């Protein structure tokens, strides 16, 4: 989300007339901005609806209390209250941005949870079958549910051989389970994935899911391309996921 703050300020009427007109001229011709605007404006409406459900009088009373508490005594009850009110605008805009991003991230989390299921992944199951004789492998440790140990084992293997794609996959999977996907994403993106074989397709799929979880929906959608060009075990879910991301 590159221009959330500007979009929130536009929706809140905080842009100058010139800025608003420039924004409105750009919106129809900038596809990336238009997609971002659709997402943020939907979240903004949800926020407004939620606020309207609250007890407005209690909210106003609390707001007056906070304003009076923070205002210098000489200004209380004077005509300077209006200028104090304007000091709250940047804070209100920041809160709106945070709420919008939070709502959008909740949507990403739901999408991620709908597709992340390594226990039923035929590629992961097949890879685990191949290493069944080695109970100490990173994959075996991961399948036992010991994610921290699996990530450390995979990281150790990668330190010896950065091209070890199976170790890279296990590191990514374990990181996702531990909500440490940002750390793994750096390494995955540096190594690259490819989709020329099942292991590469698996890496691409979980790389895309890691991007979804971290709020990078457009990047995830672009990454799904190879999985849609080469029908395989991830093709049906990749097709469904891309449709959801492009809504």
Backbone torsions as a table, in degrees:
resi	resn	phi	psi	omega
1	UNK	NA	105.2	-171.4
2	UNK	-94.2	-27.4	-171.4
3	UNK	-128.8	34.1	-178.6
4	UNK	-57.6	-45.6	-175.5
5	UNK	-61.1	-43.3	179.7
6	UNK	-64.6	-40.4	-179.4
7	UNK	-65.2	-43.4	178.2
8	UNK	-61.4	-41.9	-180.0
9	UNK	-65.9	-35.0	176.8
10	UNK	-66.4	-47.0	-179.9
11	UNK	-64.0	-30.8	-178.9
12	UNK	-85.9	-3.7	-179.1
13	UNK	74.9	24.3	-176.0
14	UNK	-94.6	-9.4	176.4
15	UNK	-77.1	152.4	174.1
16	UNK	-68.9	161.9	178.2
17	UNK	-55.2	-39.7	179.1
18	UNK	-65.5	-42.7	179.4
19	UNK	-64.8	-39.6	179.4
20	UNK	-63.6	-43.7	-179.4
21	UNK	-65.3	-39.5	178.3
22	UNK	-64.5	-41.3	178.5
23	UNK	-62.3	-44.8	-178.3
24	UNK	-68.0	-30.1	176.1
25	UNK	-71.2	-36.1	-177.3
26	UNK	-77.0	-32.9	-171.9
27	UNK	-55.1	-46.4	-177.0
28	UNK	-70.6	-21.6	-173.6
29	UNK	-105.5	-8.4	-179.9
30	UNK	-108.6	100.2	-174.4
31	UNK	-63.0	-40.9	-179.9
32	UNK	-63.2	-42.8	178.2
33	UNK	-64.7	-40.6	-178.3
34	UNK	-63.9	-41.0	177.9
35	UNK	-64.2	-42.2	179.5
36	UNK	-66.0	-39.6	178.4
37	UNK	-61.7	-42.7	-179.9
38	UNK	-60.3	-42.1	-179.8
39	UNK	-67.6	-47.7	-176.4
40	UNK	-68.7	-40.5	-179.0
41	UNK	-65.6	-34.9	176.4
42	UNK	-64.3	-43.8	177.6
43	UNK	-64.5	-38.6	-179.8
44	UNK	-62.1	-41.5	178.6
45	UNK	-65.2	-39.4	177.9
46	UNK	-61.8	-41.3	179.0
47	UNK	-62.3	-45.6	179.7
48	UNK	-60.8	-42.3	178.9
49	UNK	-62.2	-41.1	-179.2
50	UNK	-65.5	-42.9	-179.9
51	UNK	-64.5	-35.6	-179.6
52	UNK	-68.7	-21.7	179.5
53	UNK	-76.2	-16.9	-176.9
54	UNK	-77.9	167.9	176.1
55	UNK	-73.9	102.8	-173.0
56	UNK	-64.5	-38.1	-178.4
57	UNK	-65.0	-40.6	177.8
58	UNK	-63.9	-38.5	178.8
59	UNK	-63.8	-45.7	-179.7
60	UNK	-63.6	-41.0	179.7
61	UNK	-61.1	-44.4	-179.9
62	UNK	-64.9	-40.0	179.9
63	UNK	-62.8	-44.3	178.3
64	UNK	-61.3	-39.5	179.8
65	UNK	-62.4	-44.6	-179.4
66	UNK	-65.7	-41.8	-179.8
67	UNK	-63.6	-45.1	-179.1
68	UNK	-66.7	-34.7	-179.5
69	UNK	-67.5	-36.9	-176.5
70	UNK	-89.7	-15.0	-176.6
71	UNK	-81.2	138.0	176.1
72	UNK	-56.0	140.2	-176.5
73	UNK	-51.6	-37.6	-176.4
74	UNK	-65.8	-21.5	-176.9
75	UNK	-93.4	-15.5	-178.1
76	UNK	-65.0	130.6	177.9
77	UNK	78.3	2.0	-178.7
78	UNK	-99.5	179.4	179.5
79	UNK	-74.8	1.3	-178.2
80	UNK	-87.1	-0.2	-178.8
81	UNK	-58.4	-37.0	-178.1
82	UNK	-60.9	-42.0	179.9
83	UNK	-65.5	-34.0	176.4
84	UNK	-64.7	-37.7	-179.9
85	UNK	-59.9	-38.3	-178.6
86	UNK	-65.4	-22.8	177.5
87	UNK	-66.9	-21.3	-179.0
88	UNK	-82.1	-15.0	-175.0
89	UNK	-61.1	-48.9	178.9
90	UNK	-59.6	-38.6	179.2
91	UNK	-64.8	-42.2	179.8
92	UNK	-63.3	-40.3	178.4
93	UNK	-63.4	-40.4	179.8
94	UNK	-64.0	-42.3	178.3
95	UNK	-61.9	-42.0	179.8
96	UNK	-62.0	-41.2	178.6
97	UNK	-62.2	-46.3	-179.6
98	UNK	-61.2	-44.5	-179.8
99	UNK	-64.1	-41.6	179.7
100	UNK	-62.3	-46.5	179.7
101	UNK	-63.6	-38.7	179.4
102	UNK	-62.0	-45.2	-179.8
103	UNK	-64.1	-43.0	179.2
104	UNK	-63.6	-40.4	179.4
105	UNK	-66.4	-33.6	175.9
106	UNK	-61.3	-39.8	177.9
107	UNK	-63.4	-42.0	177.7
108	UNK	-62.9	-39.7	179.4
109	UNK	-61.4	-40.8	179.9
110	UNK	-65.5	-41.2	178.0
111	UNK	-63.3	-45.7	179.9
112	UNK	-58.8	-47.6	-177.8
113	UNK	-64.0	-28.8	-179.7
114	UNK	-71.0	-23.1	-174.7
115	UNK	-113.8	-18.2	-177.0
116	UNK	-83.7	106.2	-178.6
117	UNK	-151.9	67.7	-177.9
118	UNK	-59.2	-28.2	-177.7
119	UNK	-62.6	-23.1	179.3
120	UNK	-111.3	8.9	-178.8
121	UNK	-76.3	118.7	-177.2
122	UNK	-62.3	-30.7	179.0
123	UNK	-70.3	-45.2	178.7
124	UNK	-63.4	-41.7	179.2
125	UNK	-62.4	-41.3	-179.8
126	UNK	-67.7	-42.1	178.6
127	UNK	-63.2	-38.7	179.1
128	UNK	-67.1	-36.2	178.0
129	UNK	-63.3	-38.9	-179.2
130	UNK	-65.8	-30.4	-177.5
131	UNK	-104.6	16.8	-175.0
132	UNK	-59.5	-28.2	-179.7
133	UNK	-72.9	-11.9	-178.3
134	UNK	-114.6	91.2	-177.0
135	UNK	-70.1	-12.2	-179.9
136	UNK	-97.1	4.9	179.8
137	UNK	-69.7	156.9	179.9
138	UNK	-59.8	-38.6	-179.7
139	UNK	-67.2	-43.0	179.0
140	UNK	-62.4	-42.2	179.5
141	UNK	-64.0	-39.9	177.8
142	UNK	-62.7	-46.8	-178.2
143	UNK	-65.3	-21.2	175.0
144	UNK	-80.2	-6.9	178.1
145	UNK	91.0	7.9	178.7
146	UNK	-94.9	79.2	-169.6
147	UNK	-69.1	-39.3	-179.5
148	UNK	-63.3	-46.1	179.4
149	UNK	-65.0	-37.8	178.9
150	UNK	-64.4	-41.9	179.8
151	UNK	-65.0	-41.2	179.4
152	UNK	-66.2	-40.4	178.9
153	UNK	-63.7	-44.2	179.7
154	UNK	-66.1	-40.2	178.9
155	UNK	-62.8	-38.3	177.9
156	UNK	-64.3	-42.0	178.4
157	UNK	-63.9	-39.3	-179.5
158	UNK	-69.6	-29.6	177.6
159	UNK	-66.6	-27.1	179.0
160	UNK	-89.0	-33.2	-179.4
161	UNK	-144.4	93.0	-177.9
162	UNK	-61.5	-15.5	-179.8
163	UNK	-91.3	4.7	-179.7
164	UNK	-72.9	95.9	-173.9
165	UNK	-71.3	-30.0	177.4
166	UNK	-66.6	-43.4	177.9
167	UNK	-62.8	-37.9	178.2
168	UNK	-63.5	-41.0	178.9
169	UNK	-63.9	-45.0	-178.5
170	UNK	-65.9	-38.8	177.2
171	UNK	-60.9	-42.5	179.5
172	UNK	-65.5	-45.8	-180.0
173	UNK	-61.6	-46.6	-179.8
174	UNK	-64.0	-39.5	178.9
175	UNK	-63.3	-38.9	177.6
176	UNK	-63.8	-40.5	179.0
177	UNK	-64.6	-31.4	-176.2
178	UNK	-97.5	6.7	-177.8
179	UNK	60.0	36.5	178.1
180	UNK	-117.3	31.4	-173.3
181	UNK	-61.8	-28.6	-178.7
182	UNK	-61.8	-39.8	178.9
183	UNK	-63.6	-44.1	-178.2
184	UNK	-71.0	-33.5	-178.5
185	UNK	-59.3	-39.3	179.8
186	UNK	-58.8	-44.8	-177.5
187	UNK	-71.6	-40.7	-179.9
188	UNK	-63.8	-45.1	-178.1
189	UNK	-67.5	-30.9	177.4
190	UNK	-71.0	-37.1	-177.3
191	UNK	-81.7	-30.5	-173.5
192	UNK	80.9	164.0	-176.4
193	UNK	-123.6	-63.0	-175.8
194	UNK	78.7	160.4	-179.1
195	UNK	-136.2	31.3	-176.9
196	UNK	-78.3	-17.3	177.1
197	UNK	-142.6	178.4	-175.3
198	UNK	-64.1	-37.3	179.3
199	UNK	-65.2	-41.3	177.3
200	UNK	-65.3	-39.0	177.8
201	UNK	-64.9	-39.5	178.8
202	UNK	-64.2	-43.6	177.2
203	UNK	-60.6	-42.8	179.7
204	UNK	-63.4	-42.4	-178.8
205	UNK	-62.8	-48.5	-177.5
206	UNK	-76.3	-25.0	171.2
207	UNK	-63.1	-45.1	178.5
208	UNK	-62.6	-42.5	179.5
209	UNK	-65.1	-36.0	177.2
210	UNK	-64.2	-37.5	177.0
211	UNK	-66.9	-40.0	176.7
212	UNK	-60.2	-47.3	-177.9
213	UNK	-62.5	-32.7	-178.8
214	UNK	-89.0	7.0	174.9
215	UNK	87.6	11.4	-178.5
216	UNK	-102.3	67.6	-172.6
217	UNK	-64.1	-44.3	-177.5
218	UNK	-65.4	-39.9	177.8
219	UNK	-64.2	-38.9	178.3
220	UNK	-64.2	-42.7	179.6
221	UNK	-60.5	-43.1	179.6
222	UNK	-64.5	-35.1	-177.4
223	UNK	-69.8	-23.5	-176.9
224	UNK	-73.4	-12.9	-175.8
225	UNK	-48.3	-52.7	-178.6
226	UNK	-60.5	-31.5	179.7
227	UNK	-71.7	-23.0	178.4
228	UNK	-88.5	-18.7	178.9
229	UNK	-85.6	-26.8	-177.7
230	UNK	-121.1	94.9	-178.9
231	UNK	-53.0	131.4	-178.9
232	UNK	-162.6	-164.4	-175.6
233	UNK	-63.3	-21.4	-177.9
234	UNK	-99.2	-4.5	-174.3
235	UNK	-57.5	-51.3	-177.2
236	UNK	-60.2	-46.7	-179.2
237	UNK	-69.1	-35.3	178.2
238	UNK	-63.2	-39.0	178.1
239	UNK	-64.2	-45.4	179.3
240	UNK	-65.4	-42.4	-178.5
241	UNK	-63.5	-43.5	-179.3
242	UNK	-63.2	-39.2	177.3
243	UNK	-60.7	-40.6	179.4
244	UNK	-67.2	-39.4	-178.1
245	UNK	-70.4	-27.9	-176.7
246	UNK	-92.5	0.7	179.1
247	UNK	-64.3	NA	NA
